[in-house]
């Protein structure tokens, strides 16, 4: 009887919780959550895996201070753009510097480190608010393409005022976090001539927002939704099928038309 009693004591000790939860049995379909609740190392691993994407995003948008001190603002901005698989064009140049099909790029742009950067294309990149630290010193930037950037939000648009003296073209097409509150910050871009606002899912009434932006920037061509997109029809309006023929002035009331 001693052996079975010892086995029962060992089994009871093995079933003791080693985490913060005290549920005796794991719920069905939640085995990983069960391990997380009973073992602190699993819980720490889960927390680390949750924070890892934010750490990677912060690292990719870090400020390239060493490159800036060594080669200048324009070369540092070009290097930042190319590391994000973007494109960059310098003033007076027709060719763009970009990555190849293997994601590699040439460092020939360092020969133009004293030439201002004129155009940047960061379509689909992970640029966010912090990443603009690498671009804010570009005093001659005329074109900026931020299309389909998932982390560009209203706070990011609030920092674009640093380009108010030079920026002429801006694309925000397909940015899921941009709302009408962020678009209101663009009034400071006095030299803006072209603005693309296509496919902004967080803007509730894109047609009305486009009208307001056009009034805010009268010198700018706004591309995107039509003036009536997102606007509900006014109650009481009649369509062409609901219109009825009104009696002419020559016809008497109650008279049957011939």
N, C-alpha and C positions, 0 to 999 in steps of 0.2 A: 504493500500500500504506500510505501514511502516513495517509490519511483513515480507512480501516477501523480501523487501530491506535488512532487518537485516539478514534474512537467507542467502541471496546472499553474504553479507559481511562476515558472518561466514564461508561460504563455500570457499570463496576466501582466507581467512586467513588459513583455514585448508590445502589448496593446496599449501601454500608457502613452498619452499624447506628448510629443516633443515640441509642439508649437503653441500658438495662442488659442486655438479652438479645442473644444472638448467633446465634439461629436464622436460617438464610438464607431459608427459605420460610415463608410464613404457613400455619398449619394451616387446613384446610377448616372453615368454619362458625365460626371464631373470629377474624374480621378485626379487630374492635374490640380484642380482646386483643393481637393482633399489633401494631396501632398503639400501644397502651399500652406494650408492651415496647420498642418501637424509638424512640419519641419522648417526651421527658420532659414536654412540654406536654400531650400526651394523657393521660399518667399522672397529672399534677397535676389535670387536669380530672376524671378518674375519681375521684380521692380527694376532690375538692371536692364532687362530686355525691353521694358516699357519706356525707359528713359533714353535708350540707345539712339533711336531715330532723332530725338531732339539734340543730343550731343553731336551727332554727325552733321545735322543742319547748322548748328552753331560753328562747328569746325570749318565747314565749307564756306561760310560767310565771314570768316575771320578777316581782320584787317591786315593787309600785306605791308606792314610797316617797314620791314627789312628791305623789301624790293623797292618800296617808294624812296627810302633814304639812299639806296644805291643807284637807282636808275631814273628816278623822278616820277612825278604823278602820272604822266601819260603812259609810260612803259608799265608802271605798276597796274594801272587800270586795264591796259591791254592784256597783261598776263592774267589778271583776275577773270576777264571775260573768256579768254581761251581755255583756262582750266575748267570753266563751266560749259565747254563745248559751244561757245557762242562765236560771234563774228565781230570784227572791229575794223574800222577804216579811218585812216589818218587824213588830215587836211591836205588837199591838193593831190590826193591819190585816188585812182579809180578801182584798184584791186582791194579786195577784202582779205584780211588774215583770218583763217579759220582752221579747224581741225580736219584731218583726213578721215578716211573710212575706218581707220584703226583707232581713232581718238587721239592721234598725235598731232603736234603742230611744230612749226619751225620758229626759231628764235630770231628770225630776220627782222622782226619788228623792233628789236633793240637798236637797229640802225636809225630808226625814226623817233628815238626817245625824246628829241627836242621839238618834234612836230606835234601840234595839238591833235587830240582825238576828235573826230568830227561825227562819227556814226557808230552806234553800238547795237547789236542784235543779240538779245538774251532770250530768245523764244524758247519756252519750255524748260527754263533753268530753275534752280532752287534758290534764286535770289530772294532775299527778304529785307526787312528794315535795316538790319545790321550790315548787310552786304553793300549798302549804298555808301558806306564809309570809304570804299575803294573807288568810288566814282565822283564824289561830290567836289573834287578839285578840278574837274574838267570844265574849264570856263568857256571852251569853244564848241561844246557838244550841241549838235543841231538835230540829230535823229536818235531816238531811243525806242527800241522795240521790246516790250515786255509781254508779248502775247503768250497766253497759256502758261503763265508762271503761277504755280499753285500756292505760293507763299507770299505773293504780292497782295497786300491788304490796304485798308484805309490809312494806317499809320505810315506805310511805305509811300503812298501818294502825298502825304503831308510833308515829306522830305524833298519832294521834287522842286520846291521853290528855289533851291540852290542853282537851278538851271534856268531861272526866269529871264536872264539876259541873253540867252543864246538858243534855247530849245525851240525848234520849229515843227518837228514831227514827233508824235507820241502814239504808240499803239498799246492798248490795254485789252485787246480782244481775247476773250476766253479766260480771263482771270476770275476764278470762282469766288474769291474773297472780297472783291471790290464791290462797294455799295455806293449809293448816292451820297452818303456822307463824305466818303473819300473824294468823289468827283468834285465836290464843292471846293476842295482845296486847290483845284487847278486854276482858279481865277487869277492866281499870281503869275501864271505863265503868259505874260503879255505878248510875246512874240510867237506864240503857237499858231501855226497855219493849218495843221492837219491833225485830227484826233480820231482814232478808231476805237469805238465802244461796242463792237459787235460781240454778241453772245456773252453777256454778263448775267449769269444765273441768279446772283444775289441782288440784282436791281429789280424791285417789284414791278415798276411801271416804266419800262425802258423808253417807250415813246415820249412820255411826258418828261422824263429826265433828259432826253436828247433836246427837247425844246428849251428846257431851262439852261442846259449847257450852251446852246447856241445863243441864247440871250446873254449869258455870262461872258462868252468869248465871241463877240460878233465878227471878228476878223478871221475866225478859225472855221475850216471845213470839217464838220462832224460826220463821221461815217458810222453806220450801224443800223439800229432799228428805225423803222419808219415812224413818222409822227403819231400814227394811230395805234402802234403796237402796244398791247397791254392795257389799252383804254376800253372800259366797258361801254356799250352803247347807251346813250341817254334814253331813259324811260319816256315813253310817249312818242318817240320818233317813228315814222312810218317808212317802211321800205317801199320799193317800187311796186311790189306785188300787192301791198295793202292799200295803195292809193286808189281812190275812187274818183270818177269823173264828176267834177263840180258843175252844177247847172250854169249855163251862160246867162248873161244879163237879159237876153231877148226872150228867154223861156220863162213862162209863168210858173208859179209854185203849184205843184200837183199835176202839171200837164204831162201827159205821157209822150215821150219822144216818138217821132214818126219812124 
